[in-house]
Amino acid sequence: MRTLHQLTCTWIGLGTVVFAACAKTDQNASTDTTAMVPAAGATTSTPAPAPPAAAPINLADVAGKWNSRAVPDSGPDTTATASVMTATGTTSGWTIMFPGHGAPIAERVTVGGDSIMVDAGPYPSVRRKGQQVTTHSVMRMRDGKLVGETVAHYAVKTADSVLMLHTVSTRVK
């Protein structure tokens, strides 16, 4: 039978061997670069390049008259609201007119990158008789059309005071 001293020395000896083996493995892993080289015939993948940034919009390219259709994104009434937008080559002089509903309404225009932001109102709503509405639209040029979203805020005291609409405008020829 082994003595306590012999068993202790055996465990210490085994621990030293394990420690030395682990240390050697870690050292080899940190200096061995063969694992980083792809095998013959293997391909390496590189990340796909980022898509190109959209070109900034030039208001001179959108100057003119546009027939617009704004359709609610959801809800019981999904009928389109038709309008005619007059755009200029600058941020001033833009209007929107609802055929059969009075004079043109002035719009405030700002540009950011490929987007045109248009604010109008308050003005009498065409969709909700007797209510005032303020609209905010963001449009981008897509395939020769101005496409975007419009948020209509109605001057009411209920929770149902916001309407989201998808807007598409085509140039009048």
TALINMO-V907972 format. One record per residue. N is the residue number from 1. PSI is psi as a letter, one per 40 degrees, with the letter a starting at -180 (NA if undefined). Layout:
((N,PSI) (N,PSI))
This chain:
((1,i) (2,i) (3,i) (4,d) (5,d) (6,d) (7,d) (8,d) (9,d) (10,d) (11,d) (12,d) (13,d) (14,d) (15,d) (16,d) (17,d) (18,d) (19,d) (20,d) (21,d) (22,d) (23,d) (24,d) (25,d) (26,d) (27,d) (28,d) (29,d) (30,d) (31,e) (32,h) (33,e) (34,d) (35,d) (36,e) (37,h) (38,i) (39,i) (40,h) (41,e) (42,i) (43,i) (44,i) (45,i) (46,i) (47,i) (48,i) (49,i) (50,i) (51,i) (52,i) (53,i) (54,i) (55,i) (56,i) (57,i) (58,h) (59,d) (60,d) (61,e) (62,e) (63,h) (64,a) (65,i) (66,h) (67,h) (68,i) (69,h) (70,h) (71,h) (72,i) (73,d) (74,i) (75,i) (76,d) (77,h) (78,f) (79,i) (80,i) (81,h) (82,i) (83,i) (84,h) (85,h) (86,h) (87,i) (88,i) (89,e) (90,a) (91,e) (92,i) (93,e) (94,i) (95,i) (96,i) (97,h) (98,h) (99,h) (100,e) (101,f) (102,a) (103,i) (104,i) (105,h) (106,i) (107,i) (108,h) (109,h) (110,i) (111,h) (112,h) (113,b) (114,e) (115,i) (116,h) (117,h) (118,h) (119,h) (120,i) (121,i) (122,i) (123,i) (124,h) (125,h) (126,d) (127,d) (128,g) (129,h) (130,e) (131,i) (132,i) (133,i) (134,h) (135,i) (136,h) (137,i) (138,h) (139,i) (140,i) (141,h) (142,h) (143,f) (144,e) (145,i) (146,h) (147,h) (148,a) (149,i) (150,h) (151,h) (152,h) (153,h) (154,i) (155,g) (156,i) (157,e) (158,i) (159,e) (160,f) (161,e) (162,h) (163,h) (164,h) (165,i) (166,h) (167,h) (168,h) (169,h) (170,i) (171,h) (172,h) (173,NA))
